[in-house]
Amino acid sequence: MKKIGMLVAVEIDAVLQRYGEPARTEKTGRLEFSVYETPEYELTVCHCGAGEILASAGTQLLISRYGADMIINFGVVGGLTEEMSIASSCIVKKVVHYDYDISGIDPVKPGRYSFLPDTGIPLEPSFIEKALMEVPDLPAAVCASGDKFVADPEKKRALAAEFGADICDMESAAVALICYTNQIPCLMIKTVSDGIDSADRFYEELDRTSGLALDLADRIIRTLNV
């Protein structure tokens, strides 16, 4: 049976609305894990809260403790381009950890880990291919990820210009890096909750856009084989 880990930052209401009450719920420290069992797979959802460090801890526990064969990360993001407006959904093809910067001591670009060929942390290409076969018009996006909520329109435009990013969030770099390190495939589906000039819409759009992202992620999960 497939074992799927799902990392959720703040969008847990969407999970409860779609899947209902879990078979069991456990806690490791302050992190909560909800286990759902189906004939096709076991799904363990970690509700970690916002930020890279909590997302790292949650992702590693899904792999190490719950034996996840793959990680799904769905959620809401900020749009960095005019095309990525509120309620636009996408699949993430790579993530840039724009907060990571050792260029002061090593000759590498900001955002690049020395063991990677460029600034992008790659995601599982076969998952992206299968997702685009299922949803051909789904944009494949670059996500700029860091430990801050980006509200300033100029900062959003700067991230797009410097890193070629389409969206931004506070967890994707952690999830992508932990999966890459553990050689575990990862799928990320994101929906825009706030556009370039509409950061104040985040809470207004959170429930609707997180539901859209999960609907799409759930549809794609059913087409994947680990």
N, C-alpha and C positions, 0 to 999 in steps of 0.2 A: 504494500500500500504506500502511495506517495505520502510524504510528510511535508507539508507546506507551512512555512513560517510567514506571518504577516506582521510587519512593523507599522504601528499606527501612532502618530504623534498626538494630535488633538481631535482626530476625526472619528472617535470611538462610537458616537451616536449613529453614524452611518452603518457601522458594523452590526450594532444591536438591531437596527431597523431591518437590515437585510437578513441576518442569520438567526436572530432571536437569542434566547438564553443558551449559553454554552453547556456542554456535557459536564464540564467541571471548570473551576477557576482556582488558580493558585497564585501565590505571591512569592517573589524572591526579593527580599529587601522591600524597597518601595515600588518595584515594578510588578505589574499585574499581567498574568497570562491566562487567556481563556481558550479552552480546547473545544473544538467542534469536530464531530465525527460523522463522516458520510461513507457510503459504499465505495466511493472512488478515492477518497483521500482523507487524511487527518489534517485539520487546519488549526494551528496554534497562533493566536493573535496576541501580540505584546502591545499594551497601551503604555508607552514610555513617557509621554509628555514632550514638550518642544525642546529642540537643541541637539547639537551634534554629539555631546558626551552621553546623554541619556540614550540617544538612538544607537550609539556604538555598543553600549552595555546591553540593550535589548536585543540587538541583532546577534551579538555573540552568544547570548543565552539561548536564543532560538536555535542556533546551530549546535552549540555544545551540550545543552541540557535536553532539548526537545528533538534533536536529531533531524532538523529541517534539511530536506534535500534541495530546497530552493527557497528563496526569499521574495515575497511580494511586498512592495511599498507603494501604496496608493496615497493620494492626499491632495491638499490644496497648495497652490503656489502663487507667487506674484508674477505677473506678466511683464516682460522687459521690452517687448516690441508691440507695435500697433496691431500686428496680426494676432498676438496672444492676448486677446481681450477677455473680459469676464465670461466665464462658462466655456471657454475654449479648452479642449482636452488634447493631450499629447502622450506619446510614449517617449521616455527618456532614452537617448542613445549613448550619452556620456555625461559625466558630472565633473565640474571644476570646483575644487575647494579653494575659493578665492581668498580665504583668510590665511591659508597656509603659505608662508613666505620665508625661505631661507636664502634669498638672493643676497643678503648682507654678508654672508660668509662663503656661499657657493655660487658658481656661475650658472644658475638655473632661473628660469622665469618664475615669477610669483604664481602660486597655484600648482606648481609641478613637483611631484614626488620623484626623488632621484631614481627609483626603480621603474619608473614609467617613462615611455619615450616622449610624451608631451604632457600638457596640463590636464588632459582628459582622463578621468577614471572610467575605463570601459565597462559596459554592461554586456550581458550574454547575447551575442549576435543572433543565435538561433531563435531565442525568444522574440527578439525584435522582428525577425523575418516572419515567424508564425503569426505574431500579432498583426502585422501589416497585411498578411494574407487574409486574416479574419476581418480586419477593418482597414481596407485599402486607403481610405482618405485620412487616416490618422497621422498627424504630423509627427516626425521624429525630431525631438528637441534636445538642445544642450541646456543643462541646468547648472546655474551658478549657486553654490551652496556655502553658507557661512553662519556663524552663530549670532545672527542679528536679523531682526525684522526690517526689511528695506522698505521704507515709506517714501523717501525723497525721490521725486521723478528724475532728477538729474543723476542721482546715484544709480538708479535703474538703467538709465541710458548709458552710463559709464560702464556698467557691468556688461551690457550687451556689446558695446564697442570694444572693450579690452579682451573679452573672453569669447566673443561670438555666441553669447548665451541668449536663449529665448525666454527663460523663466528663472525664478530664484526661489530658494526655500532655506530651511534651517536644519534639515536632517539628511538630505540625499547623499552628501559626501561621506558621511559616517557609514550609512548603509552600504553604499557602493564599495568603499574601501575595505570594510570588514568582509564583505562577500568576496571581493577580489583576493584578499589575503588568505581566506579559507578555501578558495577555489570552489565556491558555491554559486550557482547561477542566480541572477537577480533580474526581476522585472519591475519596472517603475512606470506607473500610470498616474498622471497628474492633471488636475483641472484648475484653471485660473480663478482665484477668488477676488483678486484685486489687480487691476491693470496699472499702466504707467502712472496715471493721474487719479487713481481711485483707491488708495490704500485705506481710506476711511470706510470702504464698503466691505472690509474683510469679515467682520462679524455678521453683517447683514446677509452675506452670501455664503457663509461657511457651511451651513447645513445643506443647502441646495447643491453647491459645487462639490462637496465631499461625497454626496450621494451619487452624483454623475460619475465621479472618478471610480468609485467602488463598483458601480454597475458595469462599467467598461472593464475594470480589472477582473471581475468575476466572470464575465463573458470570455475573456482571454484565457483565464486559468483553466477552463474546461477543455481548451484545445491543446494544452501543453502536456508533454510527457517528460518526466525527470529520468 
